Amino acid sequence: MSVVRLFLLLRLQKKIADAFDVSLDYLVGEGINAQFDEKTLQRIQELELLEDDKRKTLFDLMDTYIRNAKTRQAYAAR
């Protein structure tokens, strides 16, 4: 396959991913970001722009919710 055809194919795949509002990783089901939709990825990127104290507060809150969910799942499995 020529480089030009490969580039055109990649552009087409990117347009499809954009149409579904997902990343290319998500579209093909590979890569570290494949499990995240575009909105989640955008939120993660925006978290990195926050001040350290605000980012820490949000992470602490998320950790609390995740810990509580895991605890509920553990007790529900009994």
C-alpha positions in Angstrom: 0.0 0.0 0.0 1.4 3.4 -0.9 2.0 6.1 1.6 -0.6 8.3 -0.1 -3.3 5.6 0.2 -2.3 4.9 3.8 -2.6 8.6 4.6 -6.0 8.8 2.9 -7.2 5.8 4.8 -6.0 7.3 8.1 -7.8 10.5 7.3 -11.0 8.6 6.6 -10.7 6.7 9.9 -10.2 10.0 11.7 -13.4 11.4 10.1 -15.3 8.4 11.2 -14.0 8.7 14.8 -14.9 12.4 14.8 -18.4 11.6 13.5 -18.9 9.2 16.5 -17.1 11.7 18.9 -14.5 9.1 19.9 -10.7 8.8 19.5 -9.1 6.6 16.9 -7.9 4.3 19.8 -11.5 3.9 20.9 -12.7 3.3 17.4 -10.2 0.4 16.8 -10.3 -0.8 20.4 -6.6 -0.5 21.0 -4.2 1.7 22.9 -4.3 3.2 26.4 -7.2 5.5 25.6 -9.4 2.9 23.9 -11.7 2.4 26.8 -12.4 6.2 27.2 -14.9 8.1 25.1 -14.0 11.6 23.8 -15.8 13.4 26.7 -13.8 11.5 29.3 -10.5 12.1 27.5 -11.3 15.8 27.3 -12.1 15.9 31.1 -8.8 14.2 31.9 -6.9 16.7 29.8 -8.7 19.6 31.5 -7.9 18.2 34.9 -4.2 18.6 34.0 -4.8 22.3 33.5 -6.2 22.9 37.0 -4.3 24.3 39.9 -2.7 21.6 42.1 -5.0 22.0 45.0 -8.1 21.9 42.9 -6.9 18.8 41.1 -6.0 17.1 44.4 -9.5 17.9 45.7 -11.1 16.3 42.6 -8.9 13.3 42.8 -9.7 12.8 46.5 -13.4 13.0 45.7 -13.1 10.5 42.9 -11.0 8.2 45.1 -13.8 8.3 47.7 -16.5 7.4 45.3 -14.4 4.6 43.8 -13.5 3.2 47.2 -17.2 3.2 48.2 -18.3 1.5 45.0 -15.7 -1.2 45.5 -16.8 -1.7 49.1 -20.5 -2.0 48.0 -19.5 -4.6 45.3 -17.4 -6.6 47.8 -20.3 -6.8 50.3 -22.9 -7.5 47.5 -20.8 -10.5 46.4 -21.2 -12.2 49.8 
